[in-house]
Amino acid sequence: MNKTRAKKLNKFVGQLESMLEVVQEQLDGEQESYEKLSEKAQESEKGQESSAAISELEQALQSIEEAKDAIENAISSIELD
């Protein structure tokens, strides 16, 4: 890979970092809403949906972070060449 490709990948890493921020903000909001629910409401269908959304957002964060790390590792190996 050449430096031009590395530059494009660095730009993409920045986009992934922006995505991480957006997903984290949404996760924080969903967690806050869930925590404000009474215990009975948390056990309701709405509460279960919120809990499922929290789990999915956490998984999305992990996946984006893993993709970012993999691309950064690829860039590092490019820069070593």
C-alpha positions as CSV (number, residue, x, y, z in Angstrom):
1,M,0.0,0.0,0.0
2,N,1.2,3.4,-0.8
3,K,1.0,6.7,1.2
4,T,-2.1,7.8,-0.8
5,R,-4.0,4.8,0.4
6,A,-2.7,5.3,3.9
7,K,-3.9,8.9,3.8
8,K,-7.4,7.8,2.7
9,L,-7.5,5.2,5.5
10,N,-6.5,7.9,8.0
11,K,-9.4,9.9,6.8
12,F,-11.7,6.9,7.2
13,V,-10.4,6.4,10.8
14,G,-11.5,9.9,11.5
15,Q,-14.9,9.1,10.2
16,L,-15.1,6.0,12.4
17,E,-14.1,8.1,15.4
18,S,-17.0,10.4,14.6
19,M,-19.3,7.4,14.4
20,L,-18.1,6.2,17.8
21,E,-19.0,9.6,19.3
22,V,-22.5,9.5,17.8
23,V,-23.2,6.0,18.8
24,Q,-21.8,6.7,22.3
25,E,-24.1,9.7,22.7
26,Q,-27.1,7.6,21.7
27,L,-26.1,4.9,24.0
28,D,-25.7,7.3,26.9
29,G,-29.1,8.7,26.2
30,E,-30.8,5.3,26.0
31,Q,-29.1,4.2,29.2
32,E,-30.2,7.4,31.0
33,S,-33.8,6.9,29.8
34,Y,-33.7,3.2,30.9
35,E,-32.3,4.1,34.3
36,K,-35.1,6.6,34.9
37,L,-37.7,4.0,34.4
38,S,-39.2,2.3,37.5
39,E,-38.3,-1.3,38.1
40,K,-41.7,-2.4,36.9
41,A,-41.3,-0.2,33.7
42,Q,-37.9,-1.7,33.1
43,E,-39.5,-5.1,33.1
44,S,-42.3,-4.0,30.7
45,E,-42.1,-4.4,26.9
46,K,-40.8,-0.8,26.6
47,G,-38.1,-1.5,29.1
48,Q,-37.1,-4.7,27.4
49,E,-36.9,-2.9,24.1
50,S,-34.8,-0.2,25.6
51,S,-32.5,-2.9,27.2
52,A,-32.2,-4.6,23.8
53,A,-31.3,-1.3,22.2
54,I,-28.6,-0.7,24.8
55,S,-27.1,-4.1,24.1
56,E,-27.1,-3.5,20.3
57,L,-25.5,-0.1,20.7
58,E,-22.8,-1.5,22.9
59,Q,-22.1,-4.2,20.3
60,A,-22.0,-1.5,17.6
61,L,-19.5,0.5,19.6
62,Q,-17.3,-2.6,20.0
63,S,-17.5,-3.4,16.3
64,I,-16.7,0.1,15.2
65,E,-13.7,0.2,17.6
66,E,-12.5,-3.2,16.3
67,A,-12.7,-1.9,12.7
68,K,-10.9,1.3,13.7
69,D,-8.1,-0.6,15.4
70,A,-7.7,-3.0,12.5
71,I,-7.4,-0.1,10.0
72,E,-4.9,1.7,12.3
73,N,-2.8,-1.5,12.4
74,A,-2.9,-1.7,8.6
75,I,-1.8,1.9,8.4
76,S,1.1,1.2,10.9
77,S,2.3,-1.6,8.7
78,I,2.1,0.6,5.6
79,E,4.1,3.3,7.3
80,L,6.8,0.7,8.2
81,D,7.3,-0.2,4.6
